[in-house]
Amino acid sequence: MKEPIILIGGGGHCISAIDVIVQTNQYEILGIIDLPQNVDKKILHYPIIGTDDQIKDFSKKCPNFLITVGQIKSSGTRERLFHEVKNAKGNLPVIISPMAYVSKYATIEEGSIIMHHSLVNANARIGKCCIINSKALIEHEAIVGEFCHISTGSIINGQVQVGDHCFIGSNTIVTNNININKDSIIAAGSQVLKTIKNSGTYIGNPLRRIR
């Protein structure tokens, strides 16, 4: 029997997350929580059933939630919603696409989603409420902190440490055995070849800080 789950956030990431959840065949999506003006609309045939100020009420009927708000510039909304679910005694399961590979020696913390064709290798660790997006590679012993988004096709090589609240853009390559400080944004297509000590927004190859 499938477990019920409610999704929080009705944008583009929600669409992709729905497909992953359906493919797992583990959960029945009861509906989506989104903005008030979107209530009663549908996303991929799933109804928008309420707003985030109703999380506590919904948690009495459904124990499971997934944060499906996307993340680029800031993880703030995802983090706030995560803690609202926890305060309501809700559960935030790990969602892993059956088309992804996650080593049995890897650790994935609650509320994270591992999307289609991504790979998480041995002794890697993924923090709470992360998005490991389609075709991303997290290599051996890499650590991804809490509330991070590793975007499509990114490569996080062995023994890299990505701090909390980071965004790594599509097709970015992070070379092995370096650190990226918390609250950093790395633009799509960049190459990170040395440790980033100062939080900020970075772009390019060679990598440069733009804010």
C-alpha positions as CSV (number, residue, x, y, z in Angstrom):
1,M,0.0,0.0,0.0
2,K,1.3,3.4,-1.0
3,E,1.9,6.0,1.7
4,P,0.2,9.4,1.4
5,I,2.3,12.5,0.8
6,I,1.7,16.2,0.3
7,L,4.0,18.5,-1.7
8,I,4.8,22.0,-0.7
9,G,5.4,24.4,-3.6
10,G,3.8,24.3,-7.0
11,G,6.4,25.6,-9.5
12,G,8.7,24.0,-12.0
13,H,10.6,21.9,-9.5
14,C,7.3,20.5,-8.3
15,I,6.6,19.2,-11.8
16,S,9.9,17.3,-11.9
17,A,9.5,16.0,-8.3
18,I,6.0,14.7,-9.1
19,D,7.5,12.5,-11.9
20,V,10.2,11.2,-9.5
21,I,7.6,10.4,-6.8
22,V,5.3,8.6,-9.3
23,Q,8.2,6.5,-10.6
24,T,9.1,5.3,-7.1
25,N,5.6,3.8,-6.8
26,Q,5.9,4.3,-3.0
27,Y,3.7,7.3,-2.4
28,E,0.2,8.5,-3.2
29,I,0.3,12.3,-3.8
30,L,-2.8,13.7,-2.0
31,G,-2.2,17.2,-3.3
32,I,0.0,20.3,-3.4
33,I,0.3,23.3,-1.1
34,D,0.9,26.6,-2.9
35,L,0.0,30.3,-3.0
36,P,-3.6,31.3,-2.2
37,Q,-4.4,32.4,-5.7
38,N,-3.5,28.9,-7.0
39,V,-5.8,26.9,-4.8
40,D,-8.1,24.5,-6.8
41,K,-5.8,24.6,-9.8
42,K,-4.0,21.4,-10.8
43,I,-0.4,20.5,-11.6
44,L,-0.1,17.3,-13.7
45,H,-3.6,16.4,-12.6
46,Y,-2.8,16.8,-8.9
47,P,-4.9,19.4,-7.1
48,I,-3.6,22.4,-5.2
49,I,-5.4,21.8,-1.9
50,G,-4.3,24.7,0.4
51,T,-1.6,27.1,1.5
52,D,1.4,26.8,3.8
53,D,-0.4,28.3,6.8
54,Q,-2.4,25.0,6.8
55,I,0.6,22.7,7.2
56,K,-0.3,21.9,10.8
57,D,-3.9,21.0,9.8
58,F,-2.8,18.8,6.9
59,S,-0.2,17.0,9.1
60,K,-3.1,15.6,11.2
61,K,-4.3,13.8,8.1
62,C,-1.1,13.1,6.2
63,P,2.2,12.4,7.9
64,N,4.5,12.9,4.9
65,F,5.6,16.0,3.1
66,L,8.1,17.0,0.5
67,I,9.3,20.5,-0.1
68,T,8.9,21.1,-3.8
69,V,9.8,24.8,-3.9
70,G,12.9,25.3,-6.1
71,Q,16.1,26.9,-5.0
72,I,18.6,29.2,-6.9
73,K,19.4,32.5,-5.2
74,S,18.3,31.5,-1.7
75,S,17.4,28.4,0.3
76,G,15.4,30.6,2.8
77,T,11.9,29.5,1.7
78,R,12.8,25.8,1.6
79,E,14.4,26.0,5.0
80,R,11.4,27.9,6.5
81,L,8.9,25.3,5.1
82,F,11.1,22.4,6.3
83,H,11.0,23.7,9.9
84,E,7.2,24.4,9.7
85,V,6.7,20.7,8.8
86,K,9.0,19.6,11.6
87,N,7.2,21.9,14.1
88,A,3.9,20.3,13.0
89,K,5.4,16.8,13.7
90,G,5.4,16.0,10.0
91,N,7.7,13.5,8.3
92,L,10.1,14.5,5.4
93,P,11.1,11.3,3.7
94,V,14.0,10.9,1.4
95,I,12.8,10.5,-2.2
96,I,15.1,8.6,-4.6
97,S,14.3,8.1,-8.3
98,P,14.5,4.4,-9.3
99,M,16.5,5.7,-12.3
100,A,19.2,7.2,-9.9
101,Y,22.1,5.3,-8.4
102,V,22.8,5.8,-4.7
103,S,25.5,3.7,-3.1
104,K,24.6,1.7,-0.1
105,Y,27.5,3.3,1.6
106,A,26.2,6.9,1.0
107,T,24.1,8.8,3.5
108,I,21.0,10.9,2.5
109,E,19.4,13.0,5.2
110,E,15.6,13.7,5.5
111,G,13.7,15.8,3.1
112,S,16.2,15.4,0.2
113,I,15.3,14.3,-3.3
114,I,17.6,12.4,-5.6
115,M,16.4,12.9,-9.1
116,H,16.5,10.9,-12.4
117,H,19.9,9.6,-13.6
118,S,21.8,11.2,-10.7
119,L,24.6,9.3,-9.0
120,V,25.7,9.4,-5.4
121,N,28.8,7.4,-4.8
122,A,30.3,5.5,-1.8
123,N,30.8,7.4,1.5
124,A,29.1,10.6,0.1
125,R,26.8,12.5,2.4
126,I,23.9,14.6,1.5
127,G,22.4,16.9,4.1
128,K,18.8,17.8,4.9
129,C,16.3,19.0,2.3
130,C,18.7,19.0,-0.6
131,I,17.9,18.8,-4.3
132,I,20.3,16.5,-6.2
133,N,19.0,17.2,-9.7
134,S,18.8,15.2,-12.8
135,K,22.2,13.7,-14.0
136,A,24.2,15.3,-11.1
137,L,27.2,13.3,-9.9
138,I,28.2,13.3,-6.2
139,E,31.5,11.4,-6.1
140,H,33.1,9.3,-3.3
141,E,33.4,11.0,0.2
142,A,31.9,14.3,-1.0
143,I,29.8,16.2,1.5
144,V,26.9,18.3,0.5
145,G,25.5,20.5,3.3
146,E,21.9,21.2,4.3
147,F,19.5,23.0,2.0
148,C,21.7,22.8,-1.1
149,H,20.7,22.5,-4.7
150,I,23.1,20.6,-7.0
151,S,21.7,21.4,-10.3
152,T,21.4,19.3,-13.5
153,G,24.5,17.7,-14.8
154,S,26.8,19.1,-12.2
155,I,29.9,17.2,-11.1
156,I,31.0,17.3,-7.4
157,N,34.2,15.3,-7.4
158,G,35.7,13.2,-4.6
159,Q,36.2,14.6,-1.1
160,V,34.6,18.0,-2.0
161,Q,32.8,19.7,0.8
162,V,29.9,22.0,-0.2
163,G,28.7,24.2,2.7
164,D,25.1,24.7,3.8
165,H,22.7,26.8,1.6
166,C,24.7,26.5,-1.6
167,F,23.5,26.4,-5.2
168,I,25.7,24.7,-7.8
169,G,24.5,25.5,-11.3
170,S,23.9,23.2,-14.2
171,N,27.0,21.5,-15.7
172,T,29.4,23.1,-13.2
173,I,32.5,21.0,-12.4
174,V,34.0,21.1,-8.9
175,T,37.4,19.5,-8.8
176,N,38.3,17.0,-6.1
177,N,39.3,17.7,-2.5
178,I,38.3,21.4,-2.2
179,N,35.7,23.3,-0.1
180,I,32.9,25.7,-1.1
181,N,31.9,28.0,1.8
182,K,28.3,28.1,2.9
183,D,25.8,30.5,1.2
184,S,27.6,30.4,-2.1
185,I,26.1,30.5,-5.6
186,I,28.0,29.0,-8.5
187,A,26.6,29.9,-11.9
188,A,25.9,27.3,-14.6
189,G,28.8,26.0,-16.6
190,S,31.5,27.2,-14.2
191,Q,34.7,25.3,-13.1
192,V,35.7,25.4,-9.5
193,L,39.4,24.5,-9.3
194,K,40.3,25.8,-5.8
195,T,38.6,26.3,-2.4
196,I,36.1,29.1,-2.1
197,K,36.7,30.7,1.3
198,N,34.4,33.7,1.0
199,S,30.6,33.3,0.4
200,G,29.3,35.0,-2.7
201,T,28.2,34.5,-6.3
202,Y,30.8,33.1,-8.7
203,I,30.8,32.4,-12.5
204,G,33.0,31.2,-15.3
205,N,36.2,29.5,-16.2
206,P,38.4,30.8,-14.8
207,L,36.1,31.3,-11.9
208,R,35.5,34.9,-10.7
209,R,33.4,36.5,-8.0
210,I,30.7,38.8,-9.2
211,R,29.0,39.7,-5.9
